[in-house]
């Protein structure tokens, strides 16, 4: 695996970890852990997609990261 693969793998892992934590009740979708895992995971997956020049996932992961960032900014403590 090359560096791009590792960036994408780690990003997708973080997104899946957030989902698993949410489904198992370990982290709510409003928790800081869930939001940070989604921002960093989507950002890394987006970066890997940019490096691969694969537009469908650049759009998907870019929007995912932006929505997660919005959730962080508007999050009430």
N, C-alpha and C positions, 0 to 999 in steps of 0.2 A: 504494500500500500504506500502511496505517496502522500505528501503533505496535504494536498487538497482532499484526498480520501479521509484522512484523519480529522481534518477540520469538519467535514460533513458528517462523519460518523459520530464525533463528540457532540455536535449540534443536535443531530437527530436523537441521540441518546438522552440528552437533557430534556427535549420535548416529550419523549416517551416516558421519562421518569416523572415529569410533572403530571402527565396524564394518569400514570399508575398510582401516584400518591393521591391524586384527586379521587379516582374511582374507589380506592381502598379506604377512603376517609381519613387519610393521614395529612392531607393539605387541602384546604378549601380553595376554590378558584379565585378567592379574594386575598389569599394569604401571600405574604411577601415571598416566601419560598417558591410558590407556584408561579408567580409573575416573573421573578428573576430567572427561574429556569427557562421559562418561555422566551423571554427577551434574549438571553444569551444563546439559547439553543437555536432559535430562529435566525438570530444574527449570524451565527457561525454557519448554519446551513445555507443562508443567503450568500455569504461570502464564498463558500465552496461552489455554489451554483454560478456565481459571477466568474470565478476562476475557470469553471467548465464552460462558460458562455451558454448556459441552458436557461433560456428565458422563462419557460413556464414555472420553474421553481424559484427563479429570482423574484418573480412577481408574488408567488405564494408565500415564500419565506419573508420577503420584504414587508408585505402587508401584515403577516403574522407578528413580526417584530414591532411594527408601528402600533398595531392594536394593543399589544402587550405593554408597550411604552405608555400608551394612553391610559391603560389600566393602572400602571404604576403612578403616573402623574395625578390621576383623579382618585386614587385610593384614599379612603378615610381610615384613620388609625383607630 
